[in-house]
Amino acid sequence: MKTHLLIIDPQNDFCDKNGALFVAGADRDAVRLGKMLNRLVKKIDDIHVTLDSHRTVDIAHPIFWINSKGQHPGPFTIISEADVSGGAWMTTNPAWRKRGLEYVKLLAKNGRYPLCIWPPHCRIGTWGHSIAKPVSDALLKWEEERFGVIDFVTKGSNILTEHYSALQADVPDPADPSTGINTDLLKVLQDADAILITGEALSHCVANTITDIANNFGEENIKKFVLIEDTCSNVTGFDNLGKDFIKNMTKRGMQISKSNEYLA
């Protein structure tokens, strides 16, 4: 039996209380995940780790948008198509105004999230971008004991689109292949007999990544998914998104387990 572990965005900005976008409970999730990985070091055959990888200037960061008073939006501001078309919010760089309006229109059309402004987070090269210590220590141990090579999957570097899902951006940029479907990740996961799922945040990047994989995977393969429910948490205020994700995916065949129970 070939077991893969897919860890979504186990980074300091999400998992540490001093992080820019701390997910309540993620610090404890990271400890439990590290313990599980150490316990299953001989039983996990392949590991994939996604890394949210942003720049300061990003379509979902405050600096990208400005109002008529010269103010940037605060974190968690929702910017709608009406806000942009009506001039309530404009792109700080006038050259991107056409893209900004087109972007919010496409978000409204594709039924994914509306544009939410987040605190600048997981900026490339910063402490917040690094993997939380309980997880990174366990990953290093796995590489040493298994002579393994972890598959690190970066997402979010394109400043003109959001990239909650590790499989594809919310609005793919035709000029940037990295925002399209990650067929390499799909192919390698299809070889697994079991795919353990964990990471942050359950309500956003975990839910979007797994839903996108499922929608491109074939229904029979969804039975390979095993969500480790006590190693991932929801962004505060978005618990319903995490609950809806679990409800929908378990109906499609995803299994649920806990970090101290799987293969115990």
Secondary structure as UniProt FT lines:
FT   STRAND          3..8
FT   HELIX           12..15
FT   TURN            17..18
FT   TURN            20..21
FT   TURN            24..25
FT   HELIX           26..39
FT   TURN            40..43
FT   STRAND          46..52
FT   TURN            59..60
FT   HELIX           62..64
FT   STRAND          65..66
FT   TURN            68..69
FT   TURN            75..76
FT   STRAND          78..79
FT   HELIX           81..85
FT   TURN            86..87
FT   STRAND          90..91
FT   HELIX           94..96
FT   HELIX           97..110
FT   STRAND          115..116
FT   TURN            124..125
FT   HELIX           127..129
FT   HELIX           133..146
FT   STRAND          151..155
FT   TURN            159..160
FT   TURN            174..175
FT   HELIX           177..179
FT   HELIX           183..190
FT   STRAND          194..199
FT   HELIX           202..206
FT   HELIX           207..215
FT   TURN            216..217
FT   HELIX           219..224
FT   STRAND          225..228
FT   HELIX           229..231
FT   TURN            236..237
FT   HELIX           239..251
FT   TURN            252..253
FT   STRAND          255..257
FT   TURN            259..263
//
